[in-house]
Amino acid sequence: MILAAKRLEAFEREWNRFLDKEGITEFHASVCLAHNPHSEFAGWDDARVKRVFARARQITFKYFVRAFCIAIYKKDYDEVMPKDMRERVGSYYTWALSSVLGSAYDWAVHRAIPVPIEYVFDTADKQVKREIDDAMECSEELYPGHFMAHYSFRKRSEVPALQAVDLFAWTCFQKGRLARAKQPIPPLAEENWDAYSSARDGEWCRVESLNRQGIENWVKNMYLGPEDIRVKECKEKLKEARRPKPKGGG
């Protein structure tokens, strides 16, 4: 999700007032929904969770100007993507993140934003951090000067914006599970999805997903063979074709 720097302080003040009012120090969507007995949400009822989710969305829409998400089913990606190609393109996570970064960059360029976006990631384990580093490095090669010196890792408990993003990410994850794995999702996830997807006449967020056939088509167009994958050519093609088509497209 994208937040204008000039509105950051106002957003953080309002978000922190929201936390104070609810008597919590940090918002975490899945923990809140589960009424986790070892968390600050222990003892909450469903009505309070629903109200808090709605308030979090309200603040989000007030301050964040755009949101992007890519959903890729790991099982499909790992089974379809040839090993040697996967080693060069990256894991499903790296590929998805690169696509989100590209979407954010394209949005900024289209709006003629004169400064690079600053990317803030939640603290991660070594493996995830390494994949994020790889995605940023790949994006830097495609768009020099816009990524490598413009990202950091922060604790969600200290960064209200990451808490707001958490609800959006959780909602998209739930929707992705339904679309790709046919797993039922909580009613509140559907309520969130309806709110996010319809915000600002449907223009507030861009959520994409690639089905198995879509991945197969992408590999078919990109794969050069185990002995003939030219990294530079692959990256140039990735620049043009890495983004999945919206909502299950191939």
N, C-alpha and C positions, 0 to 999 in steps of 0.2 A: 504494500500500500504506500502511496506517495503523499507526503505532508510537506507543505511549503514551510521553509525555514522561518519565515517571518511570523508564522502562526504557532510555532512550536511551544513557546512559553505559555501562550494562552491555553493551548490544548493541555499541557501538563498541569496547569493550575486547575482546570475543570476536571480532568481525570482524577487528580489527587483529592479533590473535594468529593467526588463520587466514591472513591475508596474510603475516605473518612466517614462519610455518611453511612456506608454499609458496614463499617467496623472491620475492614480487612486491609491488609498491607499490600496485597497483590492479587490481580485477577487472573484466573486460569480456567478456561472454559470447561475442559473435561473433568477437572477436579470439582468444579462448582456443580456441574450437572449431576455428578455421582454422589453429591453430599458427603464427600470423603470424610470418614469419622476422625481421621488424623490431620485434618486441615481446618482452616478458618471457616469452611463452609459446613462443618458438622452441625447437624440439627436444623439446617435450612429446609423449608418445604418447597414443593414444586412451584407454587405461586411466586415465592420470592426469587427463585432462580429465573423464572420467566421474566419477571420485572427487571432484574439486574441485566439479563441478556438484552432486553429491549433498550435499557438506558445506555449500555455500552455501544449498541449500534447507533443510537441517536447521537452520541458524542462523536463517534467515528464519521458519520455522514456530515457532521458540522465542520470538521476540520480536514479530513483526508479527501483529496481531490480525485484520486484514481486508484484502482486496485487491479492486480493481475495474478492469475494462478494457472498452473499447468498440472494436469493429472495424468500420470502414466502408470499403468499396472505393471509392477516389477516383474511378475511372472511372465507376462507376454514379452516384455522387453528382453529379459534374460534368455528366453527360449528362441526368440526370433533373431536377435542381433548376433551376427557371427562373432566369435570370441576375439579374433584379431581386429575386427572393426571396433568392437566394444572397447578394446584396450586403447584405441586411438581417439575415439569419440568420447568415451567416458561411460560411467555407470548411468543407469536411469536417472539417478538423482542429479548428477552433473549435467546431463542433457536437459532435464526439465528446468534446472536453475538457469542454465545458459539461455533457454528460451524465454524465461521470465525477464532476465536481464535485457535481452534483446527487445522485448516488448516495451519495457520501461524506457529504454534508450530511444526507440523509435517514437514513442509518445512525446518525450522531451524535445527531440529534434523537430517534430511536427509543430510543436508549440513555440519553437524558437527560443527555448530556455537557454540562456547564455553560459550557465555554469554546470559542471557535471553534478549528477545526483550523488549524494552521500548514502551509501548502503550500510545499514546496521543489521547485524545478524545476532540472534540469540547465542549465548555461549554453547559450544558443542564439543563432543568428544573428538579425539584425534582423527578418526576416520572421516567423520562428517566435515570437520574443519578442513581436512586435506581435499575433500571433494569440492568444497566451496572455493578454496584457493585455486583449484584447477579450473573451475568454471569462470572465476574472475580473470585468470590468466588468459584463457581462451578468448573471452570477451575483449580483453585488452588488445590482443593481437588483431581482432577485427575492427575495434574502434579505439585506437591509441589515445591515451591521455584521459580516459573516462572511467577507468575501473580500478587499476592496481593501487593507486594512492588514495582511493576514495571509498574504502570499506573498513569496517571494524567489527569486533565481537564484544557484546556487552551483556550484562546480566539482565534478564527480563524484569527482575524485581526492582531494578534501578532505572528502567527505561519504560515509562508508561506507554509509549507508542508500540513497543513489542507486545504489550498486554492486549492492546486493541487489535493488533494484527493476529494475535492468537485465536480470537473468536472467528475471524474471517477464515483463517487457515483451517481451523477445526471444522468449520461448516463445509468448506470445499473438500476436505478429506472425506467427510461423511458422504457427501454427494458422489464423490469419485468411487467410493466403496459400493454404493448402490448401482452406479452405472456400469462398473467394470466387473465387480465380484458378486453382484446381485444380493448384497447383504443389506438387510433392513436397517434403517437409521432412525434416531429418536425424532419425535414430532418437533421438538425445538430446533433441530437441524433443518427440517423442512421450512419452519417459520423463518429462520435466519436466511435460508437460501432465497425464499420469496422476497424478503426485504432487500437483500444485497442485489439480487439480479434485476429487480425492478427500480432500484434507486436511480433518480435523475433520468427517468424515462429509459431505463435499461442501459445507460451509458456510463454508469459509475464504475462498473467492473468488467473485466474481460477474463472469462474463465474458459479454458480450453482443455480438451482431452483427446487422446489418440487411442483408437481401438486397435485390436491385433492386426486387422487388415491394413490399417493405416501405417503401422510400424513396418509390416511386410513390404508395402509399397515404397516406403521411405528407404528401406534397406536395398530394395531392388534398384532404385534410382541412384543410390550412392555407392554401392559396393563395387570395388574395383578388383577384388580377388585377394587371396591371402598373401601373394607375393608381389602385389602391385597396388598397394594402397599408398597413394601419394598424398602425404599429409597436407601440403599446401593446397592442393586441389580440393581435398576433402573439406578443408576449412572454408574455402571459397564457396563451395556448394552449401556448406552448413550455414553460411551467412545468409543465403537466399532461401533455403528450404528447411531450416531446423525447426520452425514453429509448427506445431500440430494445428490442424484445422479446427475451428470452433465446435465444441459440443458433439464429440463423437465422429467428426468427419474423418474421412480417409485421406 
